[in-house]
Amino acid sequence: MNAYEVNFDGLVGPTHNYGGLSYGNVASQSNGQQVSNPREAARQGLAKMKALMEMGFKQGVFAPQERPAVAALRSLGFSGTDAQVIEKAAREALPLLMAVSSASSMWTANAATISPSADTADGRVHFTAANLNNKFHRGIEHPTTSRVLSAMFPDESCFAHHAALPPASQFGDEGAANHTRFCRGYGEAGVEFFVFGRSAFDSRYPAPQRYPARQTLEASQAVARLHGLSEDGVVYAQQNPAVIDQGVFHNDVIAVGNAGVLFYHQDAFLETDQVLAEIHSKLDRRGGRLQAICVPRDQVGVEDAVRSYLFNSQLLLRSDGHSLLIVPEECRQNPRVWGYLNQLIASDGPIREVKVFDLKQSMQNGGGPACLRLRVALKEHELAAVNQKVILTPELYTQLVTWVDTHYRDRLSVSDLADPHLLIECRTALDVLTQILGLGSVYPFQID
């Protein structure tokens, strides 16, 4: 039975701006208050999608969310017309307006955790929307995320959708940014790898001291239970607290894996040898073989990894069985990282090719190639059950570029967020997009 890994990339939203909202994300904080270019950001993301499609990979698109989120402001006591709510928030609580204007849903690696049907007890693909409750601006995303996922994967005989975990710090869940799946083939039972930053209830686990650990062990365990995963198909590992304190806010900033390959930094995990041995053992029992590539700290330091987003890359399995690494331009601009990558592809290992993409607009806000995509392994009949309007084609690509050029600004500053017309522009754009992508009524607003 044929099966595929499909990458669903987030469309950058019309309010893409540099609010510096994400404490613990070095790029986000260091670029706060700069002027952004939403049109360029969306075009950069679409260019990557198009390139992967043309290379033969299955590619889909994930819709952005309505911003500014006026409903969130209303829940915090602002009243009046939508325009008055925005004007009052700009005057009285600008940080709140910045938060509810964030286009952070573009990073769909945080949208949900997905378990393919080969791993689950009921033989369906399972989705759990991430609660993202460590940050207010992200914690308001999951209701819309759930509706969009249901519109993209509507067939209940193939797909099971779970609501986000309880919005409490003990169950902080950041989605697929801390989840990797290893397997021999995408349609075969695999090993799901959950990486957590801290335990909410067990004090024996260490925790970072400077920056928050956003993913808890308890959240990862809950997702595994909801998805009906068996014990012999799951491995839990703790992220090294020391690297969290250096700006590694998700596992996908320090490690990336796919199929039979794990590409990771020497300092990524605690008890690395034990973790690798467990993955090896469980994957071997399922007919697979793990090839682990460790990047030594004396060749690429954690600071270089964070600045270049070397590990926030897409690791793609080519039809010839070798792997391709998709990295941001920042990797080429870092001599140590670029030198390492040239050695890597010359080493005759599993990663044989590196391709570079300009994603500067996303990178300046702290999101690289891996942040922008949500991976879903689908069998042939499951892929056929997906809403086909969200699967990228040359025609859809052209349509989306035209949509972006029509509705997006080419300059956005923090002061522009106070403009009520920005909300109208966003709603008008999303109203058109729902027709393009066949999403129905996923957004609560109405265009008169």
Residue pairs with C-beta under 8 A, 6 or more apart in sequence:
1 187
1 379
1 380
2 187
2 379
2 380
3 116
3 118
3 185
3 186
3 187
3 188
3 377
3 378
3 379
3 380
4 58
4 186
4 377
4 378
4 383
5 57
5 58
5 186
5 258
5 259
5 316
5 317
5 375
5 376
5 377
6 58
6 59
6 60
6 375
6 376
6 377
6 378
6 383
6 386
6 391
7 52
7 57
7 58
7 59
7 60
7 314
7 373
7 374
7 375
8 59
8 60
8 61
8 62
8 108
8 152
8 373
8 374
8 375
8 376
8 390
9 45
9 48
9 49
9 59
9 60
9 61
9 62
9 108
9 372
9 373
9 374
10 45
10 62
10 64
10 105
10 106
10 107
10 108
10 111
10 372
10 373
10 374
11 42
11 45
11 46
11 61
11 62
11 63
11 64
11 106
11 400
11 433
12 38
12 41
12 42
12 44
12 45
12 64
12 103
12 106
12 361
12 362
13 38
13 64
13 65
13 67
13 103
13 105
13 106
13 426
14 38
14 64
14 67
14 103
14 407
14 408
14 409
14 422
14 425
14 426
14 429
15 38
15 67
15 68
15 101
15 102
15 103
15 412
15 417
15 422
15 426
16 36
16 37
16 38
16 41
16 42
16 103
16 106
16 361
16 365
16 412
17 36
17 38
17 98
17 101
17 102
17 103
17 412
17 413
17 414
17 416
17 417
18 28
18 31
18 32
18 33
18 34
18 35
18 36
18 364
18 365
18 414
19 32
19 33
19 98
19 99
19 101
19 102
19 137
19 414
20 28
20 29
20 30
20 31
20 32
20 33
21 28
21 32
21 98
21 99
21 102
21 104
21 135
21 137
22 28
22 29
22 104
22 135
22 249
22 365
22 366
23 29
23 135
23 211
23 212
24 211
24 212
24 214
24 244
24 247
24 249
25 247
25 249
25 366
26 247
26 306
26 307
26 366
27 306
27 307
27 363
27 364
27 365
27 366
28 365
28 366
31 364
31 365
33 414
34 364
35 411
35 412
35 413
36 361
36 364
36 365
36 411
36 412
36 413
37 361
37 410
37 411
37 412
38 103
38 361
38 408
38 409
38 410
38 412
39 404
39 405
39 408
39 409
39 410
40 361
40 410
41 106
41 361
41 362
42 404
42 408
43 401
43 404
44 357
44 358
44 359
44 360
44 361
44 362
45 106
45 359
45 362
45 372
46 397
46 400
46 401
46 404
47 357
47 358
48 326
48 357
48 359
48 369
48 372
49 59
49 61
49 392
49 397
50 392
50 394
50 397
51 355
51 357
52 59
52 314
52 316
52 326
53 59
53 392
53 393
53 394
53 397
55 324
56 319
57 316
58 383
58 391
59 391
59 392
60 152
60 386
60 390
60 391
60 392
61 390
61 392
61 396
61 400
61 437
62 108
62 111
62 148
62 152
62 374
62 390
63 148
63 430
63 433
63 434
63 437
63 439
63 442
64 103
64 105
64 106
64 430
65 103
65 105
65 141
65 144
65 145
66 144
66 426
66 427
66 430
66 443
66 444
66 445
67 100
67 101
67 102
67 103
67 423
67 426
68 86
68 89
68 97
68 100
68 101
68 417
68 422
68 423
68 426
69 100
69 101
69 140
70 82
70 85
70 86
70 100
70 423
71 444
72 100
72 140
73 85
73 86
73 89
73 96
73 97
73 100
74 85
76 93
76 96
78 85
78 88
78 89
79 85
79 88
80 88
82 420
82 423
83 420
83 423
86 97
86 418
86 419
86 420
86 423
87 418
87 420
89 96
89 97
89 100
90 97
90 417
90 418
94 414
94 418
97 417
97 418
98 137
98 414
98 417
99 136
99 137
100 137
100 140
101 417
101 422
102 137
102 138
104 110
104 137
104 138
104 141
104 365
105 111
105 141
105 144
105 145
106 362
106 367
106 372
107 177
107 362
107 367
107 371
107 372
108 371
108 372
108 373
108 374
109 175
109 176
109 177
109 250
109 252
109 370
109 371
109 372
109 373
109 374
110 130
110 132
110 138
110 174
110 175
110 176
110 177
110 250
110 371
111 129
111 130
111 141
111 145
111 149
111 175
111 176
111 374
112 127
112 128
112 129
112 130
112 145
112 149
112 175
112 176
112 374
113 127
113 128
113 130
113 173
113 175
113 176
113 179
113 223
113 227
114 125
114 126
114 127
114 176
114 374
114 375
114 376
114 377
115 125
115 126
115 181
115 192
115 227
115 228
115 229
116 125
116 181
116 186
116 187
116 190
116 376
116 377
116 378
117 123
117 124
117 125
117 158
117 379
117 382
118 183
118 186
118 187
118 188
118 189
118 190
118 377
118 379
119 181
119 189
119 190
119 192
119 227
119 229
119 230
119 233
120 126
120 160
120 227
120 228
120 229
121 228
121 229
121 230
122 160
122 228
124 157
124 158
124 159
124 160
125 153
125 158
125 159
125 160
125 376
125 377
125 378
125 382
126 159
126 160
126 161
126 162
126 226
126 227
126 228
127 149
127 153
127 159
127 160
127 161
127 162
128 162
128 163
128 164
128 165
128 173
128 223
128 226
128 227
129 142
129 145
129 146
129 149
129 161
129 162
129 163
129 164
129 175
130 142
130 145
130 164
130 173
130 174
130 175
130 176
131 139
131 142
131 164
131 165
131 166
131 167
131 171
131 172
131 173
131 219
132 138
132 139
132 141
132 142
132 173
132 174
132 175
133 139
133 167
133 168
133 169
133 171
133 172
133 173
134 169
134 172
134 174
134 212
134 214
139 167
142 163
142 164
144 442
144 443
146 161
146 163
146 164
147 442
148 439
148 442
149 161
150 161
151 387
151 438
151 439
151 440
151 442
152 386
152 387
152 390
152 439
153 159
153 161
153 376
153 385
153 386
153 387
154 385
154 387
155 385
157 385
158 381
158 382
158 385
159 382
159 385
162 226
162 227
164 173
165 171
165 173
165 219
165 222
165 223
169 200
169 216
170 200
170 201
170 216
170 218
170 219
171 200
171 216
171 218
171 219
171 222
172 200
172 213
172 214
172 215
172 216
172 219
173 215
173 216
173 219
173 220
173 222
173 223
174 214
174 215
174 250
175 374
176 374
176 375
177 250
177 251
177 252
177 370
177 371
178 194
178 195
178 196
178 197
178 215
178 220
178 239
178 250
178 251
178 252
179 192
179 193
179 194
179 195
179 220
179 223
180 192
180 193
180 195
180 251
180 255
180 256
180 257
180 258
180 262
181 190
181 191
181 192
181 193
181 257
181 258
181 375
181 377
182 190
182 191
182 193
182 257
182 258
182 259
182 260
182 262
182 279
182 283
182 288
182 290
183 189
183 190
183 191
183 259
183 260
183 283
183 286
183 288
183 377
184 190
184 259
184 260
184 283
184 286
184 287
184 288
184 289
186 259
186 377
186 378
187 377
187 379
188 286
188 287
188 288
189 233
189 286
190 233
190 283
190 286
190 288
191 233
191 234
191 235
191 279
191 282
191 283
191 286
191 288
192 224
192 229
192 233
192 234
192 235
193 235
193 237
193 257
193 279
194 220
194 221
194 223
194 224
194 234
194 235
194 236
194 237
195 215
195 220
195 236
195 237
195 238
195 239
195 251
195 255
195 269
196 213
196 215
196 216
196 217
196 219
196 220
196 236
196 237
196 238
196 239
197 207
197 208
197 212
197 213
197 214
197 215
197 216
197 238
197 239
197 241
197 244
198 205
198 206
198 207
198 208
198 213
198 215
198 216
198 217
198 238
198 241
199 205
199 216
199 217
199 218
200 216
200 217
200 218
201 218
202 217
205 217
205 238
206 238
206 241
206 270
207 213
207 241
208 241
208 242
208 244
208 245
209 241
209 245
210 244
210 245
211 244
211 245
211 247
211 249
212 244
213 239
213 241
213 244
214 249
214 250
215 239
215 250
215 251
217 236
217 238
220 236
221 236
224 234
232 282
232 285
233 282
233 286
235 275
235 278
235 279
235 282
237 269
237 270
237 271
237 275
238 269
238 270
238 271
239 248
239 251
239 254
239 268
239 269
239 270
240 248
240 254
240 267
240 268
240 269
240 270
241 270
242 267
243 254
243 265
243 267
243 268
243 302
246 302
246 303
246 306
247 253
247 302
247 306
248 254
248 268
248 302
248 305
248 306
251 268
252 311
252 312
252 370
252 371
253 305
253 306
253 309
253 311
253 312
254 264
254 265
254 267
254 268
254 302
254 305
254 311
255 262
255 263
255 264
255 265
255 268
255 269
255 311
256 262
256 263
256 264
256 311
256 312
256 313
256 314
256 315
256 370
257 263
257 264
257 315
258 315
258 316
258 317
258 323
258 375
259 288
259 317
259 323
260 283
260 288
260 289
260 290
260 291
260 350
261 290
261 291
261 292
261 293
261 315
261 317
261 323
261 350
261 351
262 276
262 279
262 290
262 291
262 292
262 293
263 293
263 295
263 311
263 313
263 315
263 325
263 351
264 292
264 293
264 294
264 295
264 311
265 294
265 295
265 297
265 300
265 302
265 305
265 311
266 272
266 294
266 295
266 296
266 297
267 297
267 302
268 311
269 275
276 290
276 292
279 290
280 290
283 289
283 290
291 349
291 350
293 344
293 349
293 350
293 351
295 305
295 310
295 340
299 336
299 340
300 310
300 336
300 337
300 340
301 336
304 310
304 334
304 336
304 337
305 311
305 337
307 330
307 334
308 327
308 328
308 330
308 331
308 333
308 334
308 337
309 327
309 328
309 330
309 331
309 363
309 368
309 369
310 327
310 331
310 334
310 337
310 340
310 341
311 370
312 328
312 367
312 368
312 369
312 370
312 371
313 325
313 326
313 327
313 328
313 331
313 368
313 369
313 370
314 325
314 326
314 369
314 370
314 373
315 323
315 324
315 325
315 326
315 351
316 323
316 324
316 325
316 326
317 323
317 324
318 324
318 352
318 353
322 350
322 351
322 352
322 353
323 350
323 351
323 352
323 353
324 351
324 352
324 353
324 354
324 355
325 341
325 351
325 353
325 354
325 355
326 354
326 355
326 357
326 369
327 341
327 354
327 355
327 356
327 357
327 368
327 369
328 356
328 357
328 358
328 359
328 360
328 363
328 368
328 369
329 356
329 357
329 358
329 359
329 360
329 363
330 363
330 368
331 337
331 338
331 341
331 354
331 356
332 338
332 356
341 354
344 351
344 354
345 351
345 352
345 353
345 354
357 369
359 367
359 368
359 369
359 372
362 368
362 371
362 372
378 386
387 437
387 438
387 439
389 396
389 436
389 437
389 438
390 437
390 438
396 436
399 436
400 436
403 429
403 432
403 433
403 436
406 429
407 425
407 428
407 429
407 432
408 429
409 416
409 422
409 425
416 422
427 443
427 445
427 447
428 447
430 443
430 445
431 443
431 447
433 439
434 440
434 441
434 442
434 443
